[in-house]
Amino acid sequence: MPNNKRSVIVAIDGPSASGKSTVSKRVAEDLKFVFVGSGAFYRGMTWKSVREGVEVKNPEQVIHLMFQLKWNFYAENRVVVFTIDGEDPGLQLRSEPVREKVATIATIPEVRSFLVERLRETKRFGDMVMEGRDVGSVIFPDTPLKFYLDADPQERARRRHKELVQMEGEGNVSEVLDSLTRRDQIDRTRKIDPLQISLGAKVINTTSLGIEEVVSLIVSNVQQAISKGL
Ligand code: CDP
């Protein structure tokens, strides 16, 4: 039977380590919505390019590879995940070569339009929380539920450093700050779909807010909007 009910989409955008991923996952759990991390799709394309020895600064090579890949998307415990050519990239998505090259791959217009379409298709999994850089501005501009999380660069570097230490056992805060700043600069200044506060988004500065506070702020906002018929 066709499902004519429109999915509720919560768009959460913001720069790296603004708290987006943790908050978005928690918001999705509380609302019992599906979670989609759009950055993982760009990381997936980058992971495969690195694996295949493709030079990410060469758009033709990347695009050629992109059209040969077989992506498969599915929802596992209400989180949208994927395989590429039958392989689950798992934690490799957060490895050093991927995090250093992903913003360059994300400047290629053909990669963006291909992945934006795949991201829109995840609507078939139902009501969702999607986090990224252009969810409210490009992927789902019509959703009334848009949030933009930000935090001071020092605080973002501190958070990302903590994650890296947990994952890799080491890390240097000033290097992390440099790497985040470089990626932010590419994301904010790229010609196509740059990171920006989309029209109608509620801006939340998370520098001195705890995760719980941000989660409950968003959840109550969404619940209120749903109870008013959006
Ligand atoms: O976890 P973090 O916020 O550092 O990164 P991410 O959300 O996994 O995104 C990795 C990169 O993918 C970003 O730096 C962007 O270059 C790109 N990206 C994008 O261009 N558009 C999106 N909607 C999501 C990510």
py3Dmol code that shows the C-alpha trace and the ligand (Angstrom):
import py3Dmol

protein = """\
ATOM      1  CA  MET A   1       0.000   0.000   0.000  1.00  0.00           C
ATOM      2  CA  PRO A   2       1.494   3.412  -0.852  1.00  0.00           C
ATOM      3  CA  ASN A   3       2.473   5.493   2.129  1.00  0.00           C
ATOM      4  CA  ASN A   4       1.139   8.990   1.477  1.00  0.00           C
ATOM      5  CA  LYS A   5       2.019  10.410   4.879  1.00  0.00           C
ATOM      6  CA  ARG A   6       4.724  13.081   4.547  1.00  0.00           C
ATOM      7  CA  SER A   7       7.833  12.355   6.600  1.00  0.00           C
ATOM      8  CA  VAL A   8       8.720  14.771   9.370  1.00  0.00           C
ATOM      9  CA  ILE A   9      12.284  15.981   8.773  1.00  0.00           C
ATOM     10  CA  VAL A  10      14.414  17.627  11.421  1.00  0.00           C
ATOM     11  CA  ALA A  11      17.417  19.355   9.798  1.00  0.00           C
ATOM     12  CA  ILE A  12      20.426  20.027  12.037  1.00  0.00           C
ATOM     13  CA  ASP A  13      23.381  21.847  10.460  1.00  0.00           C
ATOM     14  CA  GLY A  14      26.589  23.374  11.730  1.00  0.00           C
ATOM     15  CA  PRO A  15      30.391  23.249  11.593  1.00  0.00           C
ATOM     16  CA  SER A  16      32.576  20.315  12.735  1.00  0.00           C
ATOM     17  CA  ALA A  17      32.427  19.383  16.396  1.00  0.00           C
ATOM     18  CA  SER A  18      29.606  21.818  17.146  1.00  0.00           C
ATOM     19  CA  GLY A  19      27.863  18.938  18.922  1.00  0.00           C
ATOM     20  CA  LYS A  20      25.690  18.146  15.905  1.00  0.00           C
ATOM     21  CA  SER A  21      26.242  14.389  15.631  1.00  0.00           C
ATOM     22  CA  THR A  22      25.839  13.552  19.302  1.00  0.00           C
ATOM     23  CA  VAL A  23      22.860  15.859  19.693  1.00  0.00           C
ATOM     24  CA  SER A  24      21.193  14.694  16.456  1.00  0.00           C
ATOM     25  CA  LYS A  25      21.521  11.011  17.380  1.00  0.00           C
ATOM     26  CA  ARG A  26      20.009  11.690  20.789  1.00  0.00           C
ATOM     27  CA  VAL A  27      17.178  13.787  19.350  1.00  0.00           C
ATOM     28  CA  ALA A  28      16.386  10.961  16.897  1.00  0.00           C
ATOM     29  CA  GLU A  29      16.366   8.403  19.731  1.00  0.00           C
ATOM     30  CA  ASP A  30      14.071  10.532  21.912  1.00  0.00           C
ATOM     31  CA  LEU A  31      11.632  11.137  19.050  1.00  0.00           C
ATOM     32  CA  LYS A  32      11.956   7.542  17.759  1.00  0.00           C
ATOM     33  CA  PHE A  33      12.960   8.946  14.362  1.00  0.00           C
ATOM     34  CA  VAL A  34      15.577   7.575  11.972  1.00  0.00           C
ATOM     35  CA  PHE A  35      19.031   9.215  12.184  1.00  0.00           C
ATOM     36  CA  VAL A  36      21.020  10.172   9.068  1.00  0.00           C
ATOM     37  CA  GLY A  37      24.523  11.653   9.294  1.00  0.00           C
ATOM     38  CA  SER A  38      24.960  13.201   5.848  1.00  0.00           C
ATOM     39  CA  GLY A  39      28.708  13.704   6.362  1.00  0.00           C
ATOM     40  CA  ALA A  40      29.129   9.917   6.389  1.00  0.00           C
ATOM     41  CA  PHE A  41      28.058   9.830   2.723  1.00  0.00           C
ATOM     42  CA  TYR A  42      30.824  12.312   1.789  1.00  0.00           C
ATOM     43  CA  ARG A  43      33.243  10.375   3.985  1.00  0.00           C
ATOM     44  CA  GLY A  44      32.200   7.142   2.218  1.00  0.00           C
ATOM     45  CA  MET A  45      33.028   8.605  -1.178  1.00  0.00           C
ATOM     46  CA  THR A  46      36.353   9.845   0.195  1.00  0.00           C
ATOM     47  CA  TRP A  47      37.185   6.489   1.812  1.00  0.00           C
ATOM     48  CA  LYS A  48      36.614   4.655  -1.464  1.00  0.00           C
ATOM     49  CA  SER A  49      38.658   7.216  -3.440  1.00  0.00           C
ATOM     50  CA  VAL A  50      41.590   6.856  -1.050  1.00  0.00           C
ATOM     51  CA  ARG A  51      41.307   3.051  -1.229  1.00  0.00           C
ATOM     52  CA  GLU A  52      41.290   3.091  -5.020  1.00  0.00           C
ATOM     53  CA  GLY A  53      44.257   5.470  -5.175  1.00  0.00           C
ATOM     54  CA  VAL A  54      42.160   8.220  -6.753  1.00  0.00           C
ATOM     55  CA  GLU A  55      43.560  11.744  -6.405  1.00  0.00           C
ATOM     56  CA  VAL A  56      40.793  13.730  -4.656  1.00  0.00           C
ATOM     57  CA  LYS A  57      42.006  16.986  -6.199  1.00  0.00           C
ATOM     58  CA  ASN A  58      41.218  15.535  -9.621  1.00  0.00           C
ATOM     59  CA  PRO A  59      37.413  15.814 -10.026  1.00  0.00           C
ATOM     60  CA  GLU A  60      37.341  13.741 -13.255  1.00  0.00           C
ATOM     61  CA  GLN A  61      38.940  10.756 -11.545  1.00  0.00           C
ATOM     62  CA  VAL A  62      36.587  11.043  -8.555  1.00  0.00           C
ATOM     63  CA  ILE A  63      33.488  11.353 -10.754  1.00  0.00           C
ATOM     64  CA  HIS A  64      34.576   8.416 -12.913  1.00  0.00           C
ATOM     65  CA  LEU A  65      34.957   6.262  -9.801  1.00  0.00           C
ATOM     66  CA  MET A  66      31.672   7.518  -8.311  1.00  0.00           C
ATOM     67  CA  PHE A  67      29.631   6.205 -11.252  1.00  0.00           C
ATOM     68  CA  GLN A  68      31.186   2.758 -10.961  1.00  0.00           C
ATOM     69  CA  LEU A  69      30.297   2.238  -7.324  1.00  0.00           C
ATOM     70  CA  LYS A  70      27.394   0.225  -6.029  1.00  0.00           C
ATOM     71  CA  TRP A  71      25.910   1.917  -2.952  1.00  0.00           C
ATOM     72  CA  ASN A  72      23.389   0.132  -0.803  1.00  0.00           C
ATOM     73  CA  PHE A  73      21.508   2.042   1.909  1.00  0.00           C
ATOM     74  CA  TYR A  74      19.604   0.489   4.759  1.00  0.00           C
ATOM     75  CA  ALA A  75      18.356   1.348   8.259  1.00  0.00           C
ATOM     76  CA  GLU A  76      19.871  -0.540  11.181  1.00  0.00           C
ATOM     77  CA  ASN A  77      18.380   0.194  14.613  1.00  0.00           C
ATOM     78  CA  ARG A  78      16.916   3.388  13.141  1.00  0.00           C
ATOM     79  CA  VAL A  79      20.303   4.616  11.869  1.00  0.00           C
ATOM     80  CA  VAL A  80      20.808   4.885   8.096  1.00  0.00           C
ATOM     81  CA  VAL A  81      24.031   3.126   7.085  1.00  0.00           C
ATOM     82  CA  PHE A  82      25.457   1.948   3.775  1.00  0.00           C
ATOM     83  CA  THR A  83      27.794  -0.406   2.032  1.00  0.00           C
ATOM     84  CA  ILE A  84      29.863   0.509  -1.022  1.00  0.00           C
ATOM     85  CA  ASP A  85      30.540  -2.401  -3.344  1.00  0.00           C
ATOM     86  CA  GLY A  86      29.299  -4.676  -0.560  1.00  0.00           C
ATOM     87  CA  GLU A  87      31.720  -3.329   2.068  1.00  0.00           C
ATOM     88  CA  ASP A  88      30.823  -1.466   5.259  1.00  0.00           C
ATOM     89  CA  PRO A  89      33.507   1.207   5.782  1.00  0.00           C
ATOM     90  CA  GLY A  90      32.774   1.349   9.550  1.00  0.00           C
ATOM     91  CA  LEU A  91      35.309   3.293  11.586  1.00  0.00           C
ATOM     92  CA  GLN A  92      37.466   3.890   8.504  1.00  0.00           C
ATOM     93  CA  LEU A  93      35.123   6.797   7.800  1.00  0.00           C
ATOM     94  CA  ARG A  94      36.762   8.681  10.656  1.00  0.00           C
ATOM     95  CA  SER A  95      40.370   7.817   9.766  1.00  0.00           C
ATOM     96  CA  GLU A  96      42.996  10.501   9.193  1.00  0.00           C
ATOM     97  CA  PRO A  97      43.208  10.360   5.365  1.00  0.00           C
ATOM     98  CA  VAL A  98      39.421  10.577   5.135  1.00  0.00           C
ATOM     99  CA  ARG A  99      39.080  13.531   7.514  1.00  0.00           C
ATOM    100  CA  GLU A 100      41.863  15.432   5.726  1.00  0.00           C
ATOM    101  CA  LYS A 101      40.436  14.907   2.220  1.00  0.00           C
ATOM    102  CA  VAL A 102      36.667  14.866   2.704  1.00  0.00           C
ATOM    103  CA  ALA A 103      36.111  18.635   2.422  1.00  0.00           C
ATOM    104  CA  THR A 104      37.925  18.659  -0.948  1.00  0.00           C
ATOM    105  CA  ILE A 105      35.723  15.868  -2.324  1.00  0.00           C
ATOM    106  CA  ALA A 106      32.686  17.756  -1.008  1.00  0.00           C
ATOM    107  CA  THR A 107      33.508  20.752  -3.263  1.00  0.00           C
ATOM    108  CA  ILE A 108      32.923  18.700  -6.458  1.00  0.00           C
ATOM    109  CA  PRO A 109      29.477  19.707  -7.836  1.00  0.00           C
ATOM    110  CA  GLU A 110      28.772  16.278  -9.397  1.00  0.00           C
ATOM    111  CA  VAL A 111      29.563  14.533  -6.112  1.00  0.00           C
ATOM    112  CA  ARG A 112      27.258  16.905  -4.271  1.00  0.00           C
ATOM    113  CA  SER A 113      24.329  16.467  -6.641  1.00  0.00           C
ATOM    114  CA  PHE A 114      24.735  12.678  -6.625  1.00  0.00           C
ATOM    115  CA  LEU A 115      24.869  12.497  -2.814  1.00  0.00           C
ATOM    116  CA  VAL A 116      22.115  15.078  -2.280  1.00  0.00           C
ATOM    117  CA  GLU A 117      19.796  12.819  -4.330  1.00  0.00           C
ATOM    118  CA  ARG A 118      20.813   9.734  -2.299  1.00  0.00           C
ATOM    119  CA  LEU A 119      20.253  11.694   0.922  1.00  0.00           C
ATOM    120  CA  ARG A 120      16.787  12.821  -0.216  1.00  0.00           C
ATOM    121  CA  GLU A 121      15.907   9.195  -0.961  1.00  0.00           C
ATOM    122  CA  THR A 122      16.486   8.251   2.697  1.00  0.00           C
ATOM    123  CA  LYS A 123      13.062   9.818   3.347  1.00  0.00           C
ATOM    124  CA  ARG A 124      11.683   6.396   2.529  1.00  0.00           C
ATOM    125  CA  PHE A 125      12.885   5.188   5.941  1.00  0.00           C
ATOM    126  CA  GLY A 126      10.329   7.479   7.661  1.00  0.00           C
ATOM    127  CA  ASP A 127      10.442  10.462  10.023  1.00  0.00           C
ATOM    128  CA  MET A 128      14.051  11.477  10.440  1.00  0.00           C
ATOM    129  CA  VAL A 129      16.708  13.677  11.959  1.00  0.00           C
ATOM    130  CA  MET A 130      19.406  14.503   9.410  1.00  0.00           C
ATOM    131  CA  GLU A 131      22.566  16.373  10.331  1.00  0.00           C
ATOM    132  CA  GLY A 132      25.134  18.042   8.081  1.00  0.00           C
ATOM    133  CA  ARG A 133      26.137  21.296   6.446  1.00  0.00           C
ATOM    134  CA  ASP A 134      23.353  21.938   3.916  1.00  0.00           C
ATOM    135  CA  VAL A 135      20.397  19.871   5.153  1.00  0.00           C
ATOM    136  CA  GLY A 136      18.159  22.894   5.820  1.00  0.00           C
ATOM    137  CA  SER A 137      19.455  24.963   2.902  1.00  0.00           C
ATOM    138  CA  VAL A 138      19.679  22.395   0.079  1.00  0.00           C
ATOM    139  CA  ILE A 139      18.659  18.824   0.896  1.00  0.00           C
ATOM    140  CA  PHE A 140      15.321  19.576   2.579  1.00  0.00           C
ATOM    141  CA  PRO A 141      14.786  23.348   2.254  1.00  0.00           C
ATOM    142  CA  ASP A 142      11.020  22.974   2.771  1.00  0.00           C
ATOM    143  CA  THR A 143      11.150  21.454   6.234  1.00  0.00           C
ATOM    144  CA  PRO A 144       9.996  23.901   8.906  1.00  0.00           C
ATOM    145  CA  LEU A 145      12.191  22.151  11.508  1.00  0.00           C
ATOM    146  CA  LYS A 146      15.673  23.613  11.026  1.00  0.00           C
ATOM    147  CA  PHE A 147      18.404  24.072  13.617  1.00  0.00           C
ATOM    148  CA  TYR A 148      21.939  25.424  13.344  1.00  0.00           C
ATOM    149  CA  LEU A 149      24.396  24.453  16.082  1.00  0.00           C
ATOM    150  CA  ASP A 150      27.582  26.394  16.610  1.00  0.00           C
ATOM    151  CA  ALA A 151      30.304  26.703  19.252  1.00  0.00           C
ATOM    152  CA  ASP A 152      33.535  28.655  19.650  1.00  0.00           C
ATOM    153  CA  PRO A 153      36.412  27.152  17.623  1.00  0.00           C
ATOM    154  CA  GLN A 154      38.498  26.487  20.790  1.00  0.00           C
ATOM    155  CA  GLU A 155      35.649  24.549  22.361  1.00  0.00           C
ATOM    156  CA  ARG A 156      35.045  22.609  19.145  1.00  0.00           C
ATOM    157  CA  ALA A 157      38.742  21.690  18.957  1.00  0.00           C
ATOM    158  CA  ARG A 158      38.641  20.556  22.597  1.00  0.00           C
ATOM    159  CA  ARG A 159      35.650  18.296  21.891  1.00  0.00           C
ATOM    160  CA  ARG A 160      37.137  16.806  18.707  1.00  0.00           C
ATOM    161  CA  HIS A 161      40.470  16.243  20.481  1.00  0.00           C
ATOM    162  CA  LYS A 162      38.682  14.312  23.229  1.00  0.00           C
ATOM    163  CA  GLU A 163      36.990  12.108  20.607  1.00  0.00           C
ATOM    164  CA  LEU A 164      40.293  11.469  18.814  1.00  0.00           C
ATOM    165  CA  VAL A 165      42.043  10.515  22.039  1.00  0.00           C
ATOM    166  CA  GLN A 166      39.254   8.028  22.761  1.00  0.00           C
ATOM    167  CA  MET A 167      39.445   6.624  19.232  1.00  0.00           C
ATOM    168  CA  GLU A 168      43.167   6.710  18.475  1.00  0.00           C
ATOM    169  CA  GLY A 169      44.722   7.109  21.930  1.00  0.00           C
ATOM    170  CA  GLU A 170      46.478  10.345  20.988  1.00  0.00           C
ATOM    171  CA  GLY A 171      46.028  13.803  19.531  1.00  0.00           C
ATOM    172  CA  ASN A 172      47.225  17.352  19.836  1.00  0.00           C
ATOM    173  CA  VAL A 173      44.686  20.130  20.485  1.00  0.00           C
ATOM    174  CA  SER A 174      46.418  22.778  18.375  1.00  0.00           C
ATOM    175  CA  GLU A 175      46.756  20.383  15.418  1.00  0.00           C
ATOM    176  CA  VAL A 176      43.086  19.507  15.796  1.00  0.00           C
ATOM    177  CA  LEU A 177      42.210  23.225  15.839  1.00  0.00           C
ATOM    178  CA  ASP A 178      44.258  23.752  12.645  1.00  0.00           C
ATOM    179  CA  SER A 179      42.608  20.829  10.908  1.00  0.00           C
ATOM    180  CA  LEU A 180      39.078  21.954  11.913  1.00  0.00           C
ATOM    181  CA  THR A 181      39.807  25.523  10.841  1.00  0.00           C
ATOM    182  CA  ARG A 182      41.059  24.340   7.432  1.00  0.00           C
ATOM    183  CA  ARG A 183      37.978  22.193   6.887  1.00  0.00           C
ATOM    184  CA  ASP A 184      35.613  24.971   8.095  1.00  0.00           C
ATOM    185  CA  GLN A 185      37.241  27.383   5.676  1.00  0.00           C
ATOM    186  CA  ILE A 186      36.715  25.015   2.719  1.00  0.00           C
ATOM    187  CA  ASP A 187      33.129  24.243   3.824  1.00  0.00           C
ATOM    188  CA  ARG A 188      32.157  27.900   4.302  1.00  0.00           C
ATOM    189  CA  THR A 189      33.754  29.283   1.137  1.00  0.00           C
ATOM    190  CA  ARG A 190      32.994  26.595  -1.462  1.00  0.00           C
ATOM    191  CA  LYS A 191      30.969  27.883  -4.407  1.00  0.00           C
ATOM    192  CA  ILE A 192      28.293  25.204  -4.213  1.00  0.00           C
ATOM    193  CA  ASP A 193      26.097  24.682  -1.148  1.00  0.00           C
ATOM    194  CA  PRO A 194      28.472  26.193   1.439  1.00  0.00           C
ATOM    195  CA  LEU A 195      27.919  25.813   5.163  1.00  0.00           C
ATOM    196  CA  GLN A 196      25.497  28.584   6.083  1.00  0.00           C
ATOM    197  CA  ILE A 197      22.642  29.348   8.440  1.00  0.00           C
ATOM    198  CA  SER A 198      19.600  28.485   6.369  1.00  0.00           C
ATOM    199  CA  LEU A 199      16.561  30.709   6.268  1.00  0.00           C
ATOM    200  CA  GLY A 200      14.307  30.055   9.261  1.00  0.00           C
ATOM    201  CA  ALA A 201      16.875  27.972  11.202  1.00  0.00           C
ATOM    202  CA  LYS A 202      16.999  28.320  14.985  1.00  0.00           C
ATOM    203  CA  VAL A 203      20.599  29.049  15.949  1.00  0.00           C
ATOM    204  CA  ILE A 204      21.864  27.388  19.138  1.00  0.00           C
ATOM    205  CA  ASN A 205      25.310  28.237  20.467  1.00  0.00           C
ATOM    206  CA  THR A 206      26.411  25.119  22.343  1.00  0.00           C
ATOM    207  CA  THR A 207      29.710  26.488  23.735  1.00  0.00           C
ATOM    208  CA  SER A 208      28.522  26.455  27.311  1.00  0.00           C
ATOM    209  CA  LEU A 209      25.502  24.178  27.021  1.00  0.00           C
ATOM    210  CA  GLY A 210      25.434  20.506  27.980  1.00  0.00           C
ATOM    211  CA  ILE A 211      24.256  17.865  25.500  1.00  0.00           C
ATOM    212  CA  GLU A 212      21.084  17.236  27.520  1.00  0.00           C
ATOM    213  CA  GLU A 213      20.116  20.901  27.405  1.00  0.00           C
ATOM    214  CA  VAL A 214      20.527  21.123  23.632  1.00  0.00           C
ATOM    215  CA  VAL A 215      18.695  17.828  23.067  1.00  0.00           C
ATOM    216  CA  SER A 216      15.716  18.809  25.173  1.00  0.00           C
ATOM    217  CA  LEU A 217      15.553  22.258  23.564  1.00  0.00           C
ATOM    218  CA  ILE A 218      15.307  20.691  20.092  1.00  0.00           C
ATOM    219  CA  VAL A 219      13.000  17.834  21.108  1.00  0.00           C
ATOM    220  CA  SER A 220      10.526  20.188  22.796  1.00  0.00           C
ATOM    221  CA  ASN A 221      10.622  22.531  19.800  1.00  0.00           C
ATOM    222  CA  VAL A 222       9.877  19.639  17.420  1.00  0.00           C
ATOM    223  CA  GLN A 223       7.116  18.223  19.643  1.00  0.00           C
ATOM    224  CA  GLN A 224       5.478  21.627  19.890  1.00  0.00           C
ATOM    225  CA  ALA A 225       5.592  22.088  16.127  1.00  0.00           C
ATOM    226  CA  ILE A 226       4.139  18.605  15.544  1.00  0.00           C
ATOM    227  CA  SER A 227       1.341  19.214  18.052  1.00  0.00           C
ATOM    228  CA  LYS A 228       0.456  22.410  16.178  1.00  0.00           C
ATOM    229  CA  GLY A 229       0.348  20.444  12.912  1.00  0.00           C
ATOM    230  CA  LEU A 230       3.862  21.776  11.942  1.00  0.00           C
TER     231      LEU A 230
END
"""
ligand_1 = """\
25
CDP
O 31.873 15.128 12.120
P 32.174 16.387 11.354
O 31.139 17.455 11.588
O 33.558 16.867 11.507
O 32.108 16.017 9.817
P 30.970 15.327 8.991
O 29.609 15.832 9.361
O 31.183 13.860 8.997
O 31.278 15.910 7.520
C 32.527 15.707 6.910
C 32.665 16.661 5.745
O 31.704 16.304 4.731
C 32.419 18.136 6.029
O 33.564 18.802 6.498
C 31.982 18.652 4.662
O 33.100 18.946 3.861
C 31.259 17.475 4.054
N 29.794 17.577 4.169
C 29.116 18.352 3.267
O 29.748 18.984 2.419
N 27.760 18.416 3.276
C 27.055 17.743 4.197
N 25.719 17.822 4.192
C 27.719 16.963 5.166
C 29.106 16.914 5.139
"""
view = py3Dmol.view(width=600, height=400)
view.addModel(protein, "pdb")
view.setStyle({"model": 0}, {"cartoon": {"style": "trace"}})
view.addModel(ligand_1, "xyz")
view.setStyle({"model": 1}, {"stick": {}})
view.zoomTo()
view.show()
